[in-house]
């Protein structure tokens, strides 16, 4: 397995630069804003919201496709964390943010998600249970970024998870906690299930 490493994180770039053009939030309609979560944003959003509903996004899927160099690994021995990658579809949670809280929520989310700019903010159309189709702020992985790991085979991903540890603890702890939350929400992910079986030695 080849792991990408570098001497230091990439130089900062604005969200608009990482998206390749203007800030994607400019395309969101005025009023309340939806935020799509596929990982920890589902169970620990960290920002005020009016409601949280199950939602589907098409054209992207959830995967352990991001090298963790700080919280769950190091550059020498990177861990793996979730990213929203191109292709397929994904079930997640959409949070509705009041218009009055939009600016604060966006500031918080950009600070949380764009630390090394491996994620890119986009506005995607999602289907929300009981609400229909609506535009939402989502964060997808930047495949050009050195922290993009791609789709590792389940066995290779499991080996990486077993061996990695970072500032926030073991990568195994991150993965098992993630799986527990997804199962509690009734969300199944075949890719992650295959990695879990490999991690258990099955």
N, C-alpha and C positions, 0 to 999 in steps of 0.2 A: 504494500500500500504506500502510495506517495503522499506525503503531507507537505503542504505549502507553509513555509515559514519566511520571516523577513526580520530585519534588525529592529525595526520600529513600525508602529502603525502608520497607515497612509496619511498624508496630509489632509487636514479637514477640507471639506467642500460643502457648499450650501446644499440644502435639500433639492433646490431647483436644478443645480448643476448635476447632482446625482441622478435626477429624473431625466436629465437631458434637455430641459427647456425651462419654462417658467414654473413657479411654484404650483403644484397640482391643485392646491386648495382653492385656487382662483376659479376652478370649474365647479366647485360645490355651490348648490343653490343657497340663498340666504335662509335664515331660520335655523331650526334644530339640525344637528349634524349626527350622522350615524358613524360609528367606529367599529370596524370588523376585527375581532380577535380570534386567533387560531391556536394560541399557546397561553402563556400566563395572563395575557390581557383578558382571557375569558373568565378566570376565577379571581384575579387580582388586578382589576383595571387601574386603580389608583387615581381616578378622576371622578368628579360628580357626574351622575347620569340619571335620566328620568326612568329608563327601563332597560332591560336586557332580554333579548330574544334570540332563539336559535335561528341561524341563518346559513345560507349556502352561497359560496362563491365559485364561479366556474372559470376555468382557464388557469387555475393555480391549485397546488396541492401542498399539504403539510408534510415536512420531512426533516430529518436530522441532517441538514445539509450545510451547516455553518460551523466552522472551526471556532472553538472557544479558547482564546489565548489568555484570559484573565480569570473569569469567575469559575469556570469548570475545567480549566486546563492551563497550559502555558504554551508559548511559541515552540518550545522544544518538544513538548508532549501535549499537543492540543486535545481538548475534549470536543464534544459535539452537542450543539443545541439546535432548537427548532428554527426553521425558516419557512417562508411561504414561497414555493418555487413554481416556475411555469409548468403548465400542463395539468390536465385532469380537473378535479374539483375538490372542494373541502367544506366540511361542516364546521361551523364555529358559532360564536356568540356576537351579536350586534348590540352595541350600547348606544342608546339615544342620548345625545348631549344637548341640553337646552342652549338656545342662542346666546343667552347671557353668560354661559360658561364656555363657549367655544374657544375663545382666545386663550384662556387659562389651560384648557384641556390640550389644545394643540401645542402650546409651549411645553407642557409636561411631557407629552408623548414624544415630541422631537428630542427633548433632553434624554428621555429613557431609551428610545429606539435608535438614535443616530449617533451614538458615542463614537463608533469607528466608521460609520456610514456603510456598513455591510448591508443594511436595509435601506430601501428607497420608498418614500411615501408616494402613494398613487391614489387616485380616486377610481374605484371599481364599482360596477353594478352588482348588487347582491340581492338574493331573494330572502326576505325576512318572513318568518312564520307569522301569519296574521296581518302582515303589512304590505305584502307584495314586493315588487322590485324597487330598489332605491339606490342612489349613489352613496358610497361610504368611503371613508378614509381607511386605507389598509397599508401595511408595510410588507413589501416583497423583498426577496433577497436579490442583491446585485451580483449577477454571475461573473462580472468582470473583477470583482473584489478578491484580494488574496485570501480572505477568510471563507470564500465559497468552497465547500468541500465536494459538492455534487452528490450524486446518488451512490453511496457506498453499498457494497454487498452486505446483507445482514450480519454475516460472520465478522467481516472487517469492522463494521460499525460497533458490534458488541465488544470486540477486542479493544477498540479505542476507548469505549465507555468504561470498561473494567480498569484500564490503566491510568486514566486521566484524573487529575485533581487540581483545583484552582483555588482562588481566593475565597470563594463562597462554598467550597467543599467538594466532595467526590462527584464525579460525573454520574456514577451509578445512582446516587441520591437524587440528582436532578431528573434522571430518566424515570426512575420508579415513581417519583412524586408526580411527574407529568402524566404518566400512564394511569395512576390512581385517579387524578382529576378528570382525565378524559373519560375513563370508565364510569365515574360518578355522574358525569353529564350524559352518559349513554352514547358517547361518540366512539366509534371503532375506526381504526386506521390500519389496514392490512400491512402496510410497510412497517409501522411501528410494532405491530403484533409479531411480525417475523423477526425483528431485532430483539424483542423481548424473549422470544423462544430461544434464539441463539445465545442470548445472555444467560439464560437458565440452563444452557447446555443441551437443548433438545433439537 
